[in-house]
């Protein structure tokens, strides 16, 4: 069984700032980390490997320094890593990113299962996984909290929804995006950290993937981020104090004075 896990290197959300003049994210001096949700996808793959002896290949698209994210995955027990890096990939939206990642999965050739985190913390779109599945023409399930093997060609997954849980049966190959309830990611081991440090990570570009440069990067993107900004601060806030009953009474009188309809 061959599992491909897609991860992303993102700015550490604790240190992200927005330039007040350009209204863009300030990335200089900001530490990069593996997208936290993607670590749950790595853990999901490792659990299957522990049970069935699967082979795991981790993929990421990004600049050369994104190989740090791949080495992090290798240090946790992943078998192989591939960096998708090319100037032509710069400026990719979710569709162009999905196009690149899907092409890499096709190039691997024998992938039975693709795993992704539910979303990236820098974009929060949750689009890349489903778009990859669409491009690969394989079934997919999102927001999965549990994965079980039924047999060699079928999975049983438990999805978390707003209404409760759903249990699906998926044929393989398929794609699954996972949530944190799947299980806490394991820590890197010394043995795997040493191997990750020495690993030679292949780099695939546009030509390696057989892609048209106009189909990826900014040229292949249907959307663009025009501006990033912080919501303006509001000063007309009130703080309710006291017991619950007292706060309810305060809120009622405040809404009444504000002439809110129905009060």
Rosetta silent file (secondary structure, phi, psi, omega in degrees, C-alpha in Angstrom):
SEQUENCE: XXXXXXXXXXXXXXXXXXXXXXXXXXXXXXXXXXXXXXXXXXXXXXXXXXXXXXXXXXXXXXXXXXXXXXXXXXXXXXXXXXXXXXXXXXXXXXXXXXXXXXXXXXXXXXXXXXXXXXXXXXXXXXXXXXXXXXXXXXXXXXXXXXXXXXXXXXXXXXXXXXXXXXXXXXXXXXXXXXXXXXXXXXXXXXXXXXXXXXXXXXXXXXXXXXXXXXXXXXXXXXXXXXXXXXXXXXXXXXXXXXXXXXXXXXXXXXXXXXXXXXX
SCORE:     score description
SCORE:     0.000 S_00000001
   1 L     0.000  132.738 -179.197    0.000    0.000    0.000 S_00000001
   2 E  -117.096  124.049 -179.923    1.340    3.412   -0.973 S_00000001
   3 E  -114.351  130.930  173.053    0.129    6.565    0.819 S_00000001
   4 E  -106.155  129.735  178.321    0.851   10.114   -0.360 S_00000001
   5 E  -116.357  126.649 -179.989    0.567   12.866    2.245 S_00000001
   6 E   -99.784  124.097  179.650    0.369   16.502    1.146 S_00000001
   7 L  -124.769  168.613 -179.426    1.739   19.057    3.593 S_00000001
   8 L  -140.148  139.677  172.734    2.376   22.799    3.532 S_00000001
   9 E   -90.660  127.348 -175.237    4.907   25.069    5.182 S_00000001
  10 E  -129.998  159.927  174.260    3.115   28.098    6.655 S_00000001
  11 E   -68.242  144.428  176.076    4.049   31.133    8.785 S_00000001
  12 L   -63.477  117.609 -174.028    3.663   30.557   12.520 S_00000001
  13 H   -59.686  -25.474 -177.982    0.252   32.110   13.222 S_00000001
  14 H   -67.852  -22.773 -174.063    1.415   33.421   16.610 S_00000001
  15 H  -114.442    9.007 -177.362    3.856   35.800   14.906 S_00000001
  16 L   -75.042  132.354  176.239    1.936   36.873   11.802 S_00000001
  17 E  -128.631  159.590  178.596    1.598   40.616   11.308 S_00000001
  18 E  -114.410  128.377  179.052    0.019   42.752    8.584 S_00000001
  19 L   -67.295  121.148 -176.165    1.931   45.659    7.066 S_00000001
  20 L   -66.724  -20.544 -178.687   -0.257   48.753    7.660 S_00000001
  21 L   -90.336  -46.036 -177.049    0.964   50.376    4.427 S_00000001
  22 L   -92.270  -15.776 -178.745    0.892   47.490    1.946 S_00000001
  23 L    59.799   33.152  176.524   -1.869   45.506    3.724 S_00000001
  24 L  -120.217  163.530  178.723    0.008   42.266    3.069 S_00000001
  25 E   -67.132  136.720  174.890    1.382   39.625    5.432 S_00000001
  26 E   -88.795  111.053 -177.323    4.813   40.377    6.843 S_00000001
  27 L  -101.089  -20.374 -179.488    6.805   37.161    6.313 S_00000001
  28 L   -63.428  129.700  177.594   10.304   38.478    6.943 S_00000001
  29 L    77.357    2.461 -179.841   11.599   37.249   10.266 S_00000001
  30 L   -97.287  126.274 -179.033    8.528   35.066   10.846 S_00000001
  31 L   -65.027  140.662  176.698    9.241   31.430   11.671 S_00000001
  32 E  -100.824  143.957 -179.667    7.763   28.838    9.315 S_00000001
  33 E  -134.492  167.153  171.238    6.166   25.640   10.576 S_00000001
  34 E   -74.317  132.451  177.439    4.415   22.614    9.143 S_00000001
  35 L   -48.972  120.614 -173.840    0.719   23.373    8.857 S_00000001
  36 H   -53.423  -39.374 -179.493   -0.627   21.861   12.113 S_00000001
  37 H   -66.020  -27.974  179.506   -3.556   20.105   10.438 S_00000001
  38 H   -70.769  -26.779  177.060   -1.141   18.397    8.035 S_00000001
  39 H   -65.754  -29.615  175.828    0.653   16.774   10.960 S_00000001
  40 H   -70.249  -32.844  175.583   -2.582   14.923   11.730 S_00000001
  41 H   -67.528  -39.917  175.838   -2.539   13.638    8.129 S_00000001
  42 H   -61.299  -43.649  179.420    1.033   12.435    8.656 S_00000001
  43 H   -63.366  -39.608  178.251   -0.059   10.688   11.854 S_00000001
  44 H   -60.152  -42.318  178.881   -2.992    9.056   10.045 S_00000001
  45 H   -65.233  -41.222 -179.091   -0.578    7.647    7.453 S_00000001
  46 H   -66.249  -34.470  177.144    1.815    6.406   10.135 S_00000001
  47 H   -64.608  -40.354  177.478   -0.994    4.605   11.960 S_00000001
  48 H   -67.017  -39.623  177.720   -1.876    2.756    8.769 S_00000001
  49 H   -61.345  -43.014  178.755    1.807    1.991    8.236 S_00000001
  50 H   -59.013  -37.273 -175.714    2.068    0.584   11.760 S_00000001
  51 H   -83.883  -34.569 -170.633   -0.890   -1.707   11.080 S_00000001
  52 H  -123.545   -6.481 -177.733   -0.237   -2.733    7.476 S_00000001
  53 L    75.255   33.213 -179.003    3.352   -1.865    6.598 S_00000001
  54 L   -70.314  157.055  173.040    2.397    0.842    4.092 S_00000001
  55 E   -99.104  136.737 -175.068    4.936    3.045    2.310 S_00000001
  56 E  -120.459  128.353  173.227    4.486    6.794    2.819 S_00000001
  57 E  -117.733  126.452  179.397    5.593    9.586    0.497 S_00000001
  58 E  -103.386  139.011 -177.748    5.169   13.172    1.659 S_00000001
  59 E  -123.885  143.337  169.188    4.814   16.023   -0.859 S_00000001
  60 E  -146.110  149.530  175.206    4.962   19.774   -0.499 S_00000001
  61 E  -110.707  131.269 -179.499    4.956   22.675   -2.941 S_00000001
  62 L   170.339 -174.301  177.338    7.011   25.726   -2.066 S_00000001
  63 L   -70.819  172.664 -177.331   10.366   27.495   -2.231 S_00000001
  64 H   -52.613  -35.964 -177.996   13.622   25.598   -1.578 S_00000001
  65 H   -69.245   -8.400  177.227   13.394   26.197    2.193 S_00000001
  66 H   -68.516  -10.332  176.627   10.153   24.188    2.261 S_00000001
  67 H   -65.058  -17.300  175.198   12.330   21.086    2.415 S_00000001
  68 H   -62.196  -39.214  178.269   12.469   21.808    6.167 S_00000001
  69 H   -65.204  -38.790  179.069    8.808   20.794    6.378 S_00000001
  70 H   -66.323  -39.130  178.900    9.575   17.571    4.510 S_00000001
  71 H   -67.551  -31.616  175.145   12.438   16.747    6.883 S_00000001
  72 H   -62.390  -42.746  178.225   10.067   17.294    9.788 S_00000001
  73 H   -66.412  -40.747  178.101    7.752   14.664    8.296 S_00000001
  74 H   -61.613  -35.994 -178.164   10.688   12.305    7.671 S_00000001
  75 L   -69.301  -13.813  178.830   11.749   12.679   11.306 S_00000001
  76 L   -96.699   -3.835  175.113    8.359   11.315   12.359 S_00000001
  77 L   120.349    2.848  176.400    8.709    8.109   10.334 S_00000001
  78 L   -67.216  148.331 -174.403    7.661    8.939    6.762 S_00000001
  79 L   -82.469  -48.842 -174.298    9.587    6.927    4.143 S_00000001
  80 E  -134.093  158.174  179.816   10.121    9.340    1.247 S_00000001
  81 E  -141.722  143.419  178.812    9.781   13.067    0.542 S_00000001
  82 E  -136.413  130.521  177.803    9.516   15.135   -2.649 S_00000001
  83 E   -99.616  127.492  175.430    9.713   18.922   -2.969 S_00000001
  84 E  -100.042  104.526 -173.110    7.716   20.582   -5.746 S_00000001
  85 L  -141.451  126.302 -179.194    9.606   23.794   -6.384 S_00000001
  86 L  -165.944  142.330  177.610    9.769   25.999   -9.448 S_00000001
  87 H   -58.171  -27.745 -179.552    9.518   29.739  -10.037 S_00000001
  88 H   -66.885  -18.903 -179.815    6.554   28.944  -12.257 S_00000001
  89 H   -82.437  -11.237 -175.805    4.623   27.776   -9.167 S_00000001
  90 L   -62.092  139.395  177.397    4.802   31.202   -7.476 S_00000001
  91 L    83.136   11.897 -176.980    1.483   32.937   -6.845 S_00000001
  92 L   -65.012  135.053  168.242   -0.602   29.753   -7.033 S_00000001
  93 L   -87.988 -169.973 -175.999   -4.165   29.875   -5.754 S_00000001
  94 H   -64.357  -36.189 -178.745   -5.867   26.714   -4.509 S_00000001
  95 H   -69.001  -45.454  178.811   -6.672   25.479   -8.024 S_00000001
  96 H   -65.706  -37.052  176.122   -3.138   25.953   -9.356 S_00000001
  97 H   -63.012  -45.347  179.688   -1.761   24.358   -6.172 S_00000001
  98 H   -63.228  -37.967  178.310   -4.115   21.396   -6.582 S_00000001
  99 H   -60.780  -44.173 -179.175   -3.085   21.047  -10.225 S_00000001
 100 H   -67.132  -47.822 -178.669    0.580   20.816   -9.236 S_00000001
 101 H   -64.561  -41.363  179.449    0.022   18.387   -6.349 S_00000001
 102 H   -63.049  -37.951  178.224   -2.306   16.180   -8.399 S_00000001
 103 H   -64.933  -36.480  178.126    0.317   15.980  -11.155 S_00000001
 104 H   -67.406  -39.559  177.570    2.894   14.868   -8.595 S_00000001
 105 H   -63.102  -41.460  177.449    0.567   12.139   -7.314 S_00000001
 106 H   -61.784  -40.591 -178.774    0.075   10.948  -10.895 S_00000001
 107 H   -64.737  -34.687  176.223    3.850   10.887  -11.405 S_00000001
 108 H   -61.349  -38.239  167.723    4.236    8.675   -8.317 S_00000001
 109 L    88.031  -37.058 -173.054    1.947    6.297  -10.178 S_00000001
 110 L  -121.795   33.413 -175.546    0.950    3.697   -7.600 S_00000001
 111 L   -78.775  127.666  177.760   -0.735    5.763   -4.882 S_00000001
 112 L   -93.899  -30.187 -175.979   -3.624    4.030   -3.108 S_00000001
 113 E  -146.343  132.718  174.860   -4.516    6.789   -0.658 S_00000001
 114 E  -109.783  129.138  179.404   -3.914   10.549   -0.549 S_00000001
 115 E  -118.680  138.676  177.999   -4.092   12.233    2.866 S_00000001
 116 E  -138.643  156.184  167.936   -4.307   15.961    3.594 S_00000001
 117 E   -69.583  160.830 -175.590   -5.018   18.128    6.597 S_00000001
 118 L   -63.229  -30.576  179.856   -8.505   19.604    6.580 S_00000001
 119 L  -169.697  167.971  175.740   -7.142   23.071    5.706 S_00000001
 120 L   -98.855  143.067 -175.289   -4.098   25.335    5.960 S_00000001
 121 L   -74.653  -13.378  179.014   -4.002   27.899    8.738 S_00000001
 122 L   -88.360  -25.001  179.827   -2.776   30.666    6.404 S_00000001
 123 L  -113.340  -34.255  177.865   -5.623   30.381    3.887 S_00000001
 124 L    57.776   29.761 -178.440   -8.353   28.433    5.726 S_00000001
 125 L   -87.810  -30.225 -175.935  -10.065   27.534    2.435 S_00000001
 126 L    58.524   30.921 -175.669  -10.194   23.719    2.838 S_00000001
 127 L  -101.528  -28.866 -170.554  -10.284   23.551   -0.976 S_00000001
 128 H   -61.858  -44.958  179.584   -7.037   21.871   -2.019 S_00000001
 129 H   -57.075  -57.324  178.698   -7.970   18.325   -0.936 S_00000001
 130 H   -59.639  -36.786  179.201  -11.337   18.204   -2.750 S_00000001
 131 H   -67.471  -38.654  175.784   -9.877   19.937   -5.817 S_00000001
 132 H   -60.553  -45.232 -179.939   -7.052   17.395   -5.992 S_00000001
 133 H   -61.071  -38.350  178.563   -9.555   14.543   -5.814 S_00000001
 134 H   -63.883  -45.039  179.914  -11.552   16.158   -8.617 S_00000001
 135 H   -67.018  -34.247  179.650   -8.459   16.471  -10.820 S_00000001
 136 H   -83.416  -10.745 -178.952   -7.404   12.889  -10.033 S_00000001
 137 L    58.606   49.507  177.538  -10.991   11.672  -10.594 S_00000001
 138 L  -128.106  154.821  177.626  -11.061    9.718   -7.332 S_00000001
 139 E   -68.599  156.898  179.575  -13.606    9.653   -4.467 S_00000001
 140 E  -148.270  160.004  174.402  -12.877   11.700   -1.359 S_00000001
 141 E  -137.490  139.701 -177.705  -14.102   12.379    2.162 S_00000001
 142 E  -112.622  162.428  176.471  -13.435   15.503    4.219 S_00000001
 143 E    53.443   49.908 -176.230  -13.231   16.271    7.967 S_00000001
 144 E   -90.516  133.860 -179.982  -12.444   12.661    8.826 S_00000001
 145 E  -108.742   -9.858  179.965  -11.761   11.721   12.461 S_00000001
 146 E  -154.931  136.298  178.624  -11.181    7.989   12.027 S_00000001
 147 E  -125.292  129.496  177.815   -9.866    5.740    9.251 S_00000001
 148 E  -131.688  144.167  175.842  -10.240    1.953    9.206 S_00000001
 149 E   -87.821  126.266  175.021   -9.298   -0.592    6.558 S_00000001
 150 E   -85.301  -50.071  174.453  -12.171   -2.851    5.501 S_00000001
 151 E  -153.243 -166.657 -174.902  -10.080   -4.856    3.048 S_00000001
 152 L   -65.502  -19.869 -174.934   -7.202   -4.265    0.626 S_00000001
 153 L  -122.116    7.042 -177.053   -9.297   -2.001   -1.604 S_00000001
 154 E  -140.221  143.204  176.354  -11.767   -0.290    0.729 S_00000001
 155 E  -113.422  152.650  166.478  -11.697    2.154    3.638 S_00000001
 156 E  -116.360  121.967 -177.821  -14.243    2.964    6.319 S_00000001
 157 E  -121.888  146.530  176.460  -14.028    6.590    7.439 S_00000001
 158 E  -109.435  118.631 -178.644  -15.903    8.502   10.124 S_00000001
 159 E   -98.194  140.391  173.592  -16.670   12.119    9.212 S_00000001
 160 E   -93.779  125.785  178.032  -17.382   14.881   11.708 S_00000001
 161 E  -125.757  171.971  178.350  -20.262   17.123   10.602 S_00000001
 162 L   -64.767  -25.853 -177.845  -22.260   19.954   12.160 S_00000001
 163 L   -93.290  -10.652 -177.471  -25.125   17.503   12.705 S_00000001
 164 E   147.504 -131.724 -178.724  -23.055   14.666   14.152 S_00000001
 165 E  -126.084  149.592  174.357  -21.066   11.871   12.504 S_00000001
 166 E  -126.633  141.857  176.918  -21.251   10.053    9.182 S_00000001
 167 E  -113.765  121.922 -177.215  -19.649    6.692    8.328 S_00000001
 168 E  -117.288  150.294  169.791  -18.604    6.220    4.724 S_00000001
 169 E  -107.780  124.702 -177.614  -17.160    3.330    2.744 S_00000001
 170 E  -119.279  132.267  171.285  -14.586    4.474    0.177 S_00000001
 171 E   -78.665  152.765  175.255  -12.975    2.453   -2.617 S_00000001
 172 L  -104.213  147.327    6.781   -9.274    3.043   -3.207 S_00000001
 173 L   -73.487  148.696  179.144   -7.586    4.963   -4.638 S_00000001
 174 E  -153.058  172.285 -179.978   -9.228    7.802   -2.731 S_00000001
 175 E  -126.152  139.419 -178.621   -8.419   11.033   -0.911 S_00000001
 176 E  -134.450  133.177  171.380   -9.173   11.880    2.715 S_00000001
 177 E  -106.427  137.650 -170.698   -8.758   15.124    4.648 S_00000001
 178 E  -115.819  160.006  177.349   -8.415   14.683    8.390 S_00000001
 179 L  -116.469  172.135 -171.924   -9.120   16.662   11.564 S_00000001
 180 H   -66.243  -22.673  179.862   -7.299   16.780   14.896 S_00000001
 181 H   -64.413  -11.110  179.451   -9.653   14.280   16.556 S_00000001
 182 H   -64.596  -29.863  179.032   -7.879   11.558   14.573 S_00000001
 183 L   145.804  145.706 -178.950   -5.082   11.530   17.139 S_00000001
 184 L   -64.294  130.986  178.217   -2.161   13.505   18.516 S_00000001
 185 L   -61.258  138.970  177.835    0.866   13.487   16.155 S_00000001
 186 L   -72.149  159.373  179.298    3.767   11.436   17.459 S_00000001
 187 L   -83.379  153.270  175.624    7.082   13.069   18.287 S_00000001
 188 L   -62.932  147.279  175.871   10.139   12.680   16.049 S_00000001
 189 L  -100.657  157.093 -179.725   12.521    9.892   17.044 S_00000001
 190 H   -60.551  -42.062 -178.721   16.300   10.291   17.193 S_00000001
 191 H   -61.884  -45.969 -179.495   16.794    7.577   14.560 S_00000001
 192 H   -71.542  -31.238  177.353   14.390    9.198   12.122 S_00000001
 193 H   -65.021  -39.473  177.778   15.782   12.679   12.853 S_00000001
 194 H   -65.899  -41.952  178.808   19.251   11.513   11.875 S_00000001
 195 H   -65.226  -41.230 -179.140   17.911    9.943    8.679 S_00000001
 196 H   -63.715  -36.928 -179.013   15.904   13.099    7.868 S_00000001
 197 H   -65.075  -35.559 -176.833   18.957   15.291    8.310 S_00000001
 198 H   -91.618  -11.275 -172.873   20.968   13.273    5.786 S_00000001
 199 L   -62.570  138.198  171.965   18.149   12.606    3.307 S_00000001
 200 L   -94.790  114.782 -173.550   18.533   13.839   -0.269 S_00000001
 201 L   -97.444  118.679  177.590   15.129   15.208   -1.233 S_00000001
 202 E   -62.411  146.295  176.959   14.256   15.169   -4.958 S_00000001
 203 E  -117.563  122.437  178.099   12.972   18.435   -6.418 S_00000001
 204 E  -108.288  132.408  177.261   10.344   18.317   -9.150 S_00000001
 205 L  -112.895 -166.102 -177.985    9.576   21.320  -11.305 S_00000001
 206 H   -57.211  -47.307 -177.457    7.215   22.137  -14.139 S_00000001
 207 H   -65.964  -38.098  179.411    9.105   20.053  -16.690 S_00000001
 208 H   -62.852  -33.307 -177.607    9.383   17.055  -14.363 S_00000001
 209 H   -91.339   -4.119 -179.880    5.614   17.060  -13.902 S_00000001
 210 L    66.774   33.008 -177.172    4.882   17.623  -17.597 S_00000001
 211 L   -98.471  148.639  171.716    2.885   20.757  -16.828 S_00000001
 212 L   -79.836  124.569 -179.637    2.226   23.772  -19.019 S_00000001
 213 H   -53.502  -25.812 -179.631    3.606   26.846  -17.175 S_00000001
 214 H   -76.391   -8.740 -178.237    0.398   28.700  -18.066 S_00000001
 215 H   -99.257   -2.338 -177.202   -1.615   26.162  -16.035 S_00000001
 216 L  -130.729  175.286  178.938    0.217   26.698  -12.747 S_00000001
 217 L    61.588 -156.818 -179.182    1.376   29.549  -10.534 S_00000001
 218 H   -62.199  -35.731 -178.847   -0.140   32.979  -10.939 S_00000001
 219 H   -64.653  -32.264 -178.485   -0.794   32.340  -14.641 S_00000001
 220 H   -97.639   10.455 -177.462   -2.934   29.295  -13.848 S_00000001
 221 L   -94.318  134.316  177.963   -4.791   30.843  -10.923 S_00000001
 222 L   -87.215  -15.786 -179.270   -8.440   31.804  -11.202 S_00000001
 223 L  -129.694  154.423  176.082   -8.318   33.906   -8.026 S_00000001
 224 L  -138.250  143.663  174.925   -5.903   36.428   -6.560 S_00000001
 225 L   -83.162  112.156 -177.499   -5.596   37.945   -3.091 S_00000001
 226 L   -81.136  -39.058 -176.970   -5.945   41.673   -3.718 S_00000001
 227 L  -157.981  143.150  173.439   -5.562   42.838   -0.130 S_00000001
 228 L  -117.397  130.964 -176.860   -5.185   41.461    3.390 S_00000001
 229 L  -148.665  156.946  175.453   -6.339   43.659    6.259 S_00000001
 230 L   -88.859  139.193  175.903   -7.302   43.619    9.918 S_00000001
 231 L   -58.790  140.710  179.772  -10.919   44.521   10.747 S_00000001
 232 L   -62.216  142.431  179.631  -11.122   48.065   12.167 S_00000001
 233 L   -70.413  141.961  178.438  -11.260   48.203   15.922 S_00000001
 234 L  -108.664  137.427 -178.682  -14.605   49.069   17.453 S_00000001
 235 L  -104.057   -5.353 -175.095  -14.869   51.195   20.557 S_00000001
 236 L   -92.570   52.008 -179.682  -18.582   50.879   21.263 S_00000001
 237 L  -107.085  151.902  175.679  -18.338   47.734   23.369 S_00000001
 238 L  -125.444  152.914  178.478  -19.735   47.080   26.799 S_00000001
 239 L  -114.398  122.432  178.566  -18.732   44.521   29.412 S_00000001
 240 L   -87.902  134.500 -177.917  -21.483   42.762   31.353 S_00000001
 241 L  -129.294  164.322  179.503  -20.622   41.921   34.930 S_00000001
 242 L   102.674 -164.708  177.718  -22.208   40.121   37.840 S_00000001
 243 L   -71.964  169.530  178.248  -24.140   36.865   37.975 S_00000001
 244 H   -57.479  -44.108 -179.128  -25.727   35.322   34.903 S_00000001
 245 H   -61.701  -42.609  179.980  -29.110   36.677   35.967 S_00000001
 246 H   -66.674  -37.770  179.109  -27.675   40.178   36.455 S_00000001
 247 H   -67.471  -39.400  177.121  -25.931   40.062   33.095 S_00000001
 248 H   -60.856  -42.909 -179.816  -29.146   38.981   31.372 S_00000001
 249 H   -63.875  -42.991  178.219  -30.968   41.896   33.024 S_00000001
 250 H   -61.582  -43.738 -179.303  -28.232   44.322   31.931 S_00000001
 251 H   -63.957  -39.931  179.924  -28.342   43.005   28.375 S_00000001
 252 H   -61.721  -47.922 -178.982  -32.133   43.309   28.243 S_00000001
 253 H   -66.679  -35.160  178.216  -32.086   46.955   29.343 S_00000001
 254 H   -64.917  -45.984  179.595  -29.213   47.751   26.973 S_00000001
 255 H   -66.012  -34.986  179.054  -31.088   46.275   23.987 S_00000001
 256 H   -66.132  -43.600  178.509  -34.283   48.020   25.055 S_00000001
 257 H   -65.613  -31.299  178.368  -32.541   51.392   25.212 S_00000001
 258 L   -79.670   -2.447  178.616  -31.033   50.709   21.803 S_00000001
 259 L    58.238   45.496  175.928  -34.583   50.074   20.515 S_00000001
 260 L   -72.503  130.297 -178.875  -33.730   46.673   19.079 S_00000001
 261 L   -54.848  137.578  177.161  -36.865   45.259   17.352 S_00000001
 262 L    90.687   -5.908 -179.836  -38.687   42.640   19.422 S_00000001
 263 L  -101.389    0.000    0.000  -37.347   43.861   22.775 S_00000001
